[in-house]
Amino acid sequence: MAADLVSGALAGTMSEGAFGTGANSARIGRFRPYETLSKTKMSRVVGIDLSSPPDGLGVLAFRGADAAKFLQGQLSADIEKLGIGVSTLAGLHNPQGRVIALLALTRTAADEVLAVLPRELVAVIEPRLRKYILRSKVRIEDLSESVRVLGSVTAPSLPAIHQLPWADRWMLLVPADHPDVSAAETTTRAHWDRADIAAGLPQVYLPTSETFVAQMLNLDLLGAIAFDKGCYTGQEVVARAHYRGRVKRRLQRWHAPPGPEPRPGASVRAADGRTLTVVRAAVGEESGWDLLAVGTFAAAEPSAETAGVAEAGVVVVDPLPLPYSLPE
């Protein structure tokens, strides 16, 4: 599967159109679930609306001569090495190494970087980052009202549209008044979210902001951490977990039976007794819920409590494989 999606030329290199392809990433194997190489010339594009509530995505612009340098000191990925048109996933962390937000970034010019993140976090992240500008030549602007985020299975060659590879799909950043782009029915958002979960792509929302250390969300396996770059907030904790310790809790994929939606931050319990924290969920293809949740690798010891999980009304989920390998 990996060989079909990622060419050998992309392994360990930065290449235009490759999302997070830094040579210093700590991914397991060559597969990147958000890489794709094909682009399609189209005169008109219809994409899935990813901007609308309740879980819509927003866009922040970082502009100025120091835009990349500024982000280099704030985010876990190596932003200064991004070429124009190249994208990456990156984490913004607090001093304890916990992820405040995940940003999908694309460098659109030497002095401009665009970031896609949940719209509910834009109002939190923008003022937080603004505090660190000091004398840097950079401006931060919220473009969420003027730029739409669409999901597409193709990358159109149309002016004024920026494409971010995302699994076997693309995220498109489109001016709200673009004449050649329109949004599909919002009900198709469930298909997009379900594909994200199948690809093992996490997201951070308000309820889970500053909850997980980077490796708990598999950011080290997704090319979102550069371990040989300069300092950034939270780097010491993230590096210590990488070089000195084994991460005992990891993002894994699960399925829950029909019932109330498992919202981000909610606790659910596996059939073997493990307690899991929900990262994101989507309506299952046939029934129930597909979800990504963080929990321990080892099963809990049998007990009267875990034996009666189903009877107690706690959500019971079954583990499913991810398209990339977790550490042993």
Residue pairs with C-beta under 8 A, 6 or more apart in sequence:
1 31
1 323
2 29
2 30
2 31
2 323
5 31
5 32
5 35
5 36
5 168
6 30
6 31
6 32
6 35
6 37
7 37
8 30
9 15
10 18
10 21
10 32
10 35
10 37
11 30
12 21
12 23
13 21
13 23
14 21
14 22
14 23
14 81
14 82
14 83
14 86
15 21
15 86
16 83
16 85
16 86
17 36
17 37
17 39
17 85
17 86
17 87
17 155
17 163
17 165
18 32
18 35
18 37
18 86
18 87
18 165
19 32
19 34
19 35
19 87
19 88
19 89
19 104
19 164
19 165
19 166
19 223
20 32
20 34
20 35
20 77
20 87
20 88
20 89
20 222
20 223
20 224
21 32
21 35
21 86
21 88
21 223
22 77
22 78
22 81
22 88
22 223
22 226
24 78
24 226
24 227
24 228
24 229
25 220
25 223
25 224
25 225
25 226
26 220
26 221
26 225
26 227
26 242
27 220
27 221
27 222
27 223
27 324
28 221
28 324
28 325
28 326
28 327
29 324
29 325
31 323
31 324
32 222
32 223
33 167
33 199
33 200
33 201
33 222
33 323
33 324
34 89
34 165
34 166
34 167
34 199
34 201
34 222
35 165
36 165
36 166
36 167
36 168
36 169
36 170
38 154
38 155
39 154
39 155
39 156
39 157
39 163
40 154
40 155
40 156
40 157
41 156
41 157
42 154
42 156
42 157
42 158
43 158
43 180
44 180
44 181
44 182
45 150
45 152
45 154
45 156
45 158
45 161
45 172
45 174
45 180
45 181
45 182
46 152
46 181
46 182
46 183
46 184
47 150
47 151
47 152
47 172
47 174
47 181
47 182
47 183
47 184
48 150
48 151
48 152
48 183
48 184
48 188
48 189
48 191
48 192
49 148
49 150
49 183
49 184
49 186
49 189
50 56
50 57
50 149
50 150
50 151
50 171
50 189
50 192
51 57
51 58
51 119
51 144
51 148
51 149
51 150
52 186
52 189
53 119
55 118
55 120
55 189
55 193
55 205
56 118
56 119
56 149
57 116
57 117
57 118
57 119
57 149
57 171
58 116
58 117
58 118
58 119
58 121
58 122
58 142
58 143
58 144
58 149
59 114
59 115
59 116
59 142
59 143
59 144
59 147
59 149
59 173
60 103
60 114
60 115
60 117
60 122
60 125
60 126
60 140
60 141
60 142
60 143
61 112
61 113
61 114
61 115
61 139
61 140
61 141
61 142
61 143
62 70
62 71
62 112
62 113
62 114
62 115
62 138
62 139
62 140
63 111
63 112
63 138
63 139
63 141
64 70
64 111
64 136
64 137
64 138
64 139
65 111
65 137
65 138
66 136
66 137
66 138
67 111
67 112
67 113
67 138
68 79
68 80
68 82
68 107
68 113
69 80
69 136
70 132
70 133
70 136
70 138
71 79
71 90
71 105
71 113
72 78
72 79
72 80
72 229
72 230
72 232
73 132
73 230
73 231
73 232
73 233
74 92
74 129
74 132
74 232
74 233
75 90
75 91
75 92
75 103
75 105
75 232
76 90
76 91
76 92
76 93
76 214
76 219
76 224
76 225
76 226
76 232
76 234
76 235
76 238
77 88
77 89
77 90
77 91
77 105
77 223
77 224
77 225
77 226
78 88
78 226
78 229
79 88
79 90
79 105
79 107
79 113
82 88
82 105
82 107
82 113
83 107
84 107
84 108
84 109
84 110
85 106
85 107
85 108
86 106
86 107
87 104
87 105
87 106
87 107
87 164
87 165
88 104
88 105
88 223
88 224
89 102
89 103
89 104
89 105
89 219
89 222
89 223
89 224
90 102
90 103
90 105
90 224
91 99
91 100
91 101
91 102
91 103
91 214
91 217
91 219
91 224
91 225
92 99
92 100
92 101
92 102
92 103
92 125
92 129
92 233
93 99
93 100
93 214
93 232
93 233
93 234
93 235
93 237
93 238
94 100
94 210
94 233
94 234
95 233
95 234
95 237
96 210
96 213
96 234
96 237
97 213
97 214
97 234
97 235
97 236
97 237
97 238
97 241
98 210
98 211
98 212
98 213
98 234
99 204
99 209
99 210
99 211
99 212
99 213
99 214
99 217
99 219
100 121
100 124
100 125
100 128
100 204
100 209
100 210
101 117
101 118
101 121
101 124
101 125
101 204
101 209
102 117
102 202
102 203
102 204
102 217
102 219
102 224
103 115
103 116
103 117
104 115
104 116
104 117
104 164
104 166
104 171
105 113
105 114
105 115
105 116
106 113
106 114
106 162
106 163
106 164
106 173
107 113
108 114
108 162
114 143
114 147
114 162
114 173
116 149
116 164
116 171
116 173
117 125
118 203
118 204
118 205
118 206
119 144
120 205
120 206
121 204
121 205
121 206
121 209
122 142
122 144
124 206
124 209
126 140
126 142
129 140
130 140
133 140
145 176
146 175
146 176
147 173
147 174
147 175
147 176
148 173
148 174
148 175
148 176
148 181
148 183
149 171
149 172
149 173
149 174
150 171
150 172
150 174
150 181
150 183
151 166
151 169
151 170
151 171
151 172
151 192
152 169
152 170
152 171
152 172
153 168
153 169
153 170
154 170
155 163
155 165
155 170
155 172
156 163
156 172
156 181
158 178
158 180
158 181
160 174
160 175
160 178
161 172
161 173
161 174
161 178
161 181
162 172
162 173
163 170
163 171
163 172
163 173
164 170
164 171
164 172
164 173
166 201
167 195
167 196
167 199
167 201
169 192
169 195
172 181
174 181
190 282
190 283
193 280
193 282
194 282
194 283
194 284
194 285
194 290
196 203
196 280
196 282
197 253
197 280
197 281
197 282
197 290
197 291
197 292
198 253
198 290
198 323
199 323
200 218
200 222
200 251
200 253
200 292
200 322
200 323
200 324
201 222
201 292
202 217
202 218
202 219
202 251
202 279
202 280
202 292
203 264
203 279
203 280
204 211
204 212
204 217
204 279
205 264
205 265
205 280
207 263
207 264
207 265
208 264
208 265
208 277
208 279
211 265
211 277
212 277
212 279
212 294
213 237
213 238
213 241
213 247
214 220
214 224
214 225
214 234
214 238
214 241
215 238
215 241
215 242
215 247
215 250
216 247
216 249
216 250
216 251
216 294
217 251
217 279
217 294
218 250
218 251
218 324
218 326
219 225
220 242
221 324
221 325
221 326
222 324
225 238
225 242
227 239
227 242
241 247
246 327
247 327
248 296
248 297
249 294
249 295
249 296
249 297
250 294
250 295
250 297
250 326
250 327
251 279
251 292
251 293
251 294
252 276
252 292
252 293
252 294
252 295
252 319
252 322
252 326
253 290
253 291
253 292
253 319
253 320
253 321
253 322
254 268
254 270
254 276
254 290
254 291
254 292
254 293
254 317
254 318
254 319
254 320
255 284
255 288
255 289
255 290
255 291
255 317
255 318
255 320
256 262
256 268
256 281
256 288
256 289
256 291
256 315
256 316
256 317
257 287
257 288
257 315
257 316
258 287
258 288
258 289
259 288
259 289
259 315
261 281
261 289
262 268
262 278
262 281
262 289
262 291
262 293
262 315
263 278
263 281
264 278
264 279
264 280
264 281
265 277
265 278
266 277
266 278
267 275
267 276
267 277
267 278
268 275
268 276
268 278
268 291
268 293
268 314
268 315
268 317
269 275
269 276
269 306
269 309
269 314
269 315
269 316
269 317
270 276
270 295
270 299
270 316
270 317
270 318
270 319
271 309
271 316
271 317
271 318
272 299
272 300
272 306
273 299
273 300
273 301
273 302
273 303
273 305
273 306
273 309
274 295
274 296
274 298
274 299
274 300
275 295
275 300
276 293
276 294
276 295
276 317
277 293
277 294
277 295
278 291
278 292
278 293
279 291
279 292
279 293
279 294
280 291
280 292
281 289
281 290
281 291
281 292
282 289
282 290
282 291
283 289
283 290
284 290
290 320
291 317
293 317
297 326
300 306
309 316
310 316
